[in-house]
Amino acid sequence: MRYTAADLRVFTRDEASRFVPRGDGDPQNDVPLAWELLYRLEPELYDRLASAERLHPEIVGWLPRGLDQIAEVGAGTGRLTMELIGRGQRVVAVEPALPLRRILQRKLAAAGHADQVQVIGGFFDALPLPDDFADLVVACSAFTPSPGHGGEDGLAEMERVCRPSGCVAIIWPNHLAWLADRGYRYVSFPGPMSVTFGSHHEAVELAEIFYPKAAGEVRRRGSRTVPFEVLGINPPRDLAFKVLAG
Ligand SMILES: C[S@@+](CC[C@H](N)C(=O)[O-])C[C@H]1O[C@@H](n2cnc3c(N)ncnc32)[C@H](O)[C@@H]1O
């Protein structure tokens, strides 16, 4: 792992209260904590990885369209956000990490969509949005049952800001039973899926950092396209959702 306990000083007080609640985290042994450091210390590196790991196209196709407001939580550098534009009149992207918000704002401006998406700071467990705000409240590769990354309070917040008859969706969920216990249904889309890096050189470089056990195989294959199985991760092909009572 690239980071040490000395790097924890990058967190704001609000971030530290969620990611190192006892004040003494060790990113060498705590993978979620190391990811939080990545977002703040090397956001462009993170963006190169997320840009290569594209979502199954049917995920976006499944989401409701013709909406008024959409709220996305944990928007990162906009892998899903860019796809939400056009499905609603307006999108609010909530993202705690300032360096990721800056990249997202830069991408939106470059694509001419800065007016359609409001990018704001915030956390799952204290969303800076009013009750019944959005028709769709969605998180992609961001929500977990752990309190620092959502938890009971975070799910309750997503449902609070969702309008009656609206939809709360957790894309690429990693704790299906936990969500099912809370009334969430599951959809998965079939088919082979690969990570598409910018070049074979980049595939090897990023595999060495993020998937070191697979790096040799990535090098041997000689391609910029790497099946998710080779990297040893579940592809982003699924979602859990709940339609709130009307
Ligand atoms: C793996 S990234 C996914 C980003 C983006 N949704 C995507 O799919 O590319 C996880 C994101 O969750 C955000 N996150 C972590 N803890 C959070 C919290 N407590 N509340 C809101 N977002 C959080 C991170 O800052 C990061 O942007």
Ligand as a Chemical Component Dictionary entry (heavy atoms), coordinates in Angstrom:
data_LIG
# 
_chem_comp.id                   LIG 
_chem_comp.type                 NON-POLYMER 
_chem_comp.pdbx_formal_charge   0 
_chem_comp.three_letter_code    LIG 
# 
loop_
_chem_comp_atom.comp_id 
_chem_comp_atom.atom_id 
_chem_comp_atom.alt_atom_id 
_chem_comp_atom.type_symbol 
_chem_comp_atom.charge 
_chem_comp_atom.model_Cartn_x 
_chem_comp_atom.model_Cartn_y 
_chem_comp_atom.model_Cartn_z 
_chem_comp_atom.pdbx_ordinal 
LIG C1  C1  C 0  -15.030 4.058  -5.477  1  
LIG S1  S1  S 1  -15.459 5.752  -5.412  2  
LIG C2  C2  C 0  -16.815 5.792  -6.562  3  
LIG C3  C3  C 0  -17.023 7.151  -7.155  4  
LIG C4  C4  C 0  -18.100 7.221  -8.239  5  
LIG N1  N1  N 0  -19.431 7.017  -7.694  6  
LIG C5  C5  C 0  -17.823 6.237  -9.342  7  
LIG O1  O1  O 0  -18.545 5.248  -9.476  8  
LIG O2  O2  O -1 -16.848 6.430  -10.047 9  
LIG C6  C6  C 0  -16.257 5.927  -3.819  10 
LIG C7  C7  C 0  -16.759 7.325  -3.576  11 
LIG O3  O3  O 0  -17.520 7.379  -2.365  12 
LIG C8  C8  C 0  -17.181 8.579  -1.704  13 
LIG N2  N2  N 0  -17.484 8.441  -0.277  14 
LIG C9  C9  C 0  -16.764 7.793  0.658   15 
LIG N3  N3  N 0  -17.326 7.928  1.869   16 
LIG C10 C10 C 0  -18.435 8.670  1.690   17 
LIG C11 C11 C 0  -19.439 9.153  2.595   18 
LIG N4  N4  N 0  -19.420 8.887  3.886   19 
LIG N5  N5  N 0  -20.432 9.886  2.062   20 
LIG C12 C12 C 0  -20.473 10.145 0.727   21 
LIG N6  N6  N 0  -19.555 9.722  -0.151  22 
LIG C13 C13 C 0  -18.547 8.983  0.320   23 
LIG C14 C14 C 0  -15.724 8.760  -1.996  24 
LIG O4  O4  O 0  -15.271 10.070 -1.729  25 
LIG C15 C15 C 0  -15.650 8.347  -3.444  26 
LIG O5  O5  O 0  -15.922 9.401  -4.315  27 
# 
loop_
_chem_comp_bond.comp_id 
_chem_comp_bond.atom_id_1 
_chem_comp_bond.atom_id_2 
_chem_comp_bond.value_order 
_chem_comp_bond.pdbx_ordinal 
LIG C1  S1  SING 1  
LIG S1  C2  SING 2  
LIG S1  C6  SING 3  
LIG C2  C3  SING 4  
LIG C3  C4  SING 5  
LIG C4  N1  SING 6  
LIG C4  C5  SING 7  
LIG C5  O1  DOUB 8  
LIG C5  O2  SING 9  
LIG C6  C7  SING 10 
LIG C7  O3  SING 11 
LIG C7  C15 SING 12 
LIG O3  C8  SING 13 
LIG C8  N2  SING 14 
LIG C8  C14 SING 15 
LIG N2  C9  SING 16 
LIG N2  C13 SING 17 
LIG C9  N3  DOUB 18 
LIG N3  C10 SING 19 
LIG C10 C11 SING 20 
LIG C10 C13 DOUB 21 
LIG C11 N4  SING 22 
LIG C11 N5  DOUB 23 
LIG N5  C12 SING 24 
LIG C12 N6  DOUB 25 
LIG N6  C13 SING 26 
LIG C14 O4  SING 27 
LIG C14 C15 SING 28 
LIG C15 O5  SING 29 
# 
